[in-house]
């Protein structure tokens, strides 16, 4: 019997009805059934997922192998079980609530064979507002280095791996990690790989956020997430020698998982949990955060992790409150150095040196960080509808610093930007979009896009949302088509546009929801 080109591993626990979409996308892959093997492990599902797997296996007996086992508490054990029976030249992991583009596996295997790649990433897109870091997918590349690319920010296992590499190094998922068990596997595979490639020419993988948020990653608490990142940081430290390479990987964890522990929801934790998180994060910072990593972090993340390690507990809480309520702090300039004046700055007994507050290494991103303060609909001299957004920067000298290099965009739609006269507390930025441009950019499928700011070609920074949140709506007509345009804060607190088509079916459904039952 011919060896399959690729084995797809599906670890399954209570993912109906998304599981049906996932399996359908796999059996319809253009790579063909003769080159494909699907191994699905049901980890004690109770919602009918196991029966759905059996139904597909009965329909495709030579394609799908199903294993049933008692619940293990996470995806690691079922993934390992599947690896033990996989026979393909390559192995690909997919979440049981996600799905693939129809040509995904054929394109991935073709690229791996052409370039001799051990790991191949295909462009991922989020569904239901699932966040997927996109920087690594800016272009197709045959050879990507883990240490000088955005790859450390894309360490999920949803990639194509050469199975010979996996077995040679006996790569497996740590089964005692309920959250994040794919990261040690992926990091080691990328460290061991002779070549890593990225394909950005097609939507390969659709990462779905379940609307009921039953995925274990979404509902993990602070202490579970902290335990996960402690394990990952120490795993990387053992795998990669100290120096620039280790720092390149660990920077992601301090900027992402660790700093996110101090989002505003930290304030709702009980005092004992807050203290546990602060102390344990402080230990990670003192052991693994080098000066190089510190200087590469954005000021907001740097100040948070620094305050946890070296600052006063009250200052850490004050910094989080500042971010939650007031947004950006003032910027202080001393001897041509910029500092983010978060609580504790300039106080000798605060515990943090000036380097923790310094903005200069990420100056363009810092200049692009603005707070939205108002939104209004206006009509231009030509009769076209426009939306005018006012946003504040805490820098009175913003005009001198950015010149004409500040742009405000929604996707490819760009606003006309005007910097209003500064006052002692900062500068107001006026951004005016043509409604027609925004509607055309966002398509007619309910697409949502955050407003983003760039300075001097920097990475686009999302515009912080209105406080308090206010929803603004208007209708937009494009020929015979009518769309509802909404501007409000998204789930991340960023100001975002949404465009929905207005159809008779949608209007009727809305009326049915509003009418009393029984027609009374």
C-alpha positions, 0 to 999 in steps of 0.5 A, a space after each residue: 500500500 502506498 504511503 500517504 503524503 500527509 497525515 492530518 491529526 485531529 484531536 477532538 473534544 466537544 466541538 460540534 457542530 464545527 467538527 462537521 465543517 472541519 471534517 468536510 473540509 478535509 475529505 474535500 481536499 484537492 490532494 486526493 484520498 490516495 495521498 491523504 490519511 486522517 487520524 482523529 482521536 475523540 478525547 471523551 466527547 459528550 456532545 456527539 462528536 464521537 458519533 460524528 467521527 464514526 459517521 465520517 469513518 464509515 463513509 470514508 473507511 480507507 481515509 479516516 481512522 478514529 480512536 476513542 479514549 477517556 477524557 485526558 483534560 487537554 489536546 496533548 494526549 490525543 495528539 500524541 496518540 494520533 502521532 503514534 499511528 500516523 504513517 504519512 510523510 508529513 503530518 499536519 495538525 488541525 483544531 477540531 473546530 477549524 477548517 482548511 481551504 480546499 487546496 491547502 494540503 496539496 499546496 503545502 506538500 508541494 512546497 515542502 517537496 519543492 524546497 525540502 522544508 521540514 516545517 511549512 506555514 500556510 496563511 491563517 485567517 481568523 473566523 468569528 473575531 479569532 485573532 491570528 497574528 499576521 506578520 509572518 504571512 506578509 509574503 511567501 518565503 522558502 526559507 525563514 529563520 526562527 530567530 530573525 523573523 516574526 515566527 516566534 509570534 506564530 507558534 501554534 502547531 497548525 503547520 505541516 511538519 516532516 514526520 521523519 523530523 518529528 520521529 527522529 527527535 521523538 517530538 511529542 506534546 507534554 501531556 501535563 500541560 492543559 493549555 499551550 502544549 503545542 508551543 514546546 512541540 512547535 518551538 523544538 520542531 522549528 529549532 531542529 528544522 533544516 528549513 522552515 517555509 511560509 506560504 502567503 498566497 492562499 487562505 490555507 487555515 481558518 481558525 474559528 473562535 467558538 461563539 460559546 468559548 468552550 475551547 480550553 484556551 479561551 476560558 483558562 484563568 490567570 494562574 493556568 495561563 501563568 503556569 503555561 508560560 512558566 513552562 514554555 519559558 523554561 523549556 525554551 531556556 533549556 533548548 536554546 543557549 543564552 544569547 540573541 537567539 534565545 532572546 528572539 524567542 523569549 521576547 514573544 512570551 514577555 510581550 504576549 503571554 506575560 504582559 497580557 496577564 496584566 490586562 484590566 481584568 487583572 484588577 478583578 482578581 482577588 488580592 491573593 491571586 494578584 500577588 501570586 501572579 505578580 511574584 511569579 512573573 517577577 521571578 521570570 523577569 529576573 531570571 530570563 528578561 535580558 536588557 536586550 529583550 527589555 529594550 525591544 518591548 513596547 513601553 506598555 508591556 515593558 513597564 508592566 513586567 518591570 513593575 511586577 519584578 522590581 516595582 511597588 505593588 501599588 504602582 503595578 495596579 496604578 499602571 493597569 488602571 491608567 491603561 484601562 481608564 485613561 489610555 496613554 500616559 504623558 510623554 516626558 522628553 529629557 535630553 532628547 530621550 522620550 519616556 512614558 510617564 506611567 505611575 512611578 516614573 521619576 520617583 526614586 523609590 519606585 524601583 524602576 530605572 529610567 530605561 524601563 520607561 524609555 520610548 525611543 527603541 519603539 518611537 514610531 509605534 509609540 507616536 502612532 498610539 492614539 485614543 479615540 475621543 469622538 466620532 461623527 457623520 459629516 457631508 462633504 462639499 461634493 455631497 458624499 457622506 464621510 465619517 470624522 474621527 477625533 483622536 488624542 495624543 498626549 504629545 503636544 509636539 506631535 506635529 513636529 515629531 511626525 510631520 506628514 508621516 502619520 496615516 490613519 487607515 481601515 484596511 486599504 481605505 485611507 483617511 484625510 488626516 489633519 493635526 489640530 493646534 496643540 494644547 499643553 495636554 497634547 494634540 488632537 488628530 482629525 481623520 476623515 474617511 469617505 464612507 464609500 471607501 470604507 464600505 468598498 474595503 470591508 465587503 458585504 459580508 459583515 467584515 470588521 476592521 479596526 482603525 489603524 495608525 502608522 508613523 513613518 512606515 511603522 507597524 500599524 497600531 490599532 486606534 484605542 476605542 471610545 471611553 465610554 464605548 458608544 456605537 455609531 450607525 448609518 446607512 450607506 447606499 451603493 447603487 441598488 445595494 444598502 449597507 449598515 455601517 457601524 463604528 464601535 469598540 471591538 472586543 479588544 477595545 479598539 475602534 472598528 468599522 463593521 459593514 453589513 448588507 441590508 436584505 429583506 431577509 435580515 430586516 424580516 428577522 430583526 422585526 420577528 425578534 422585536 415583535 411580541 410572541 403570538 402577534 400581540 
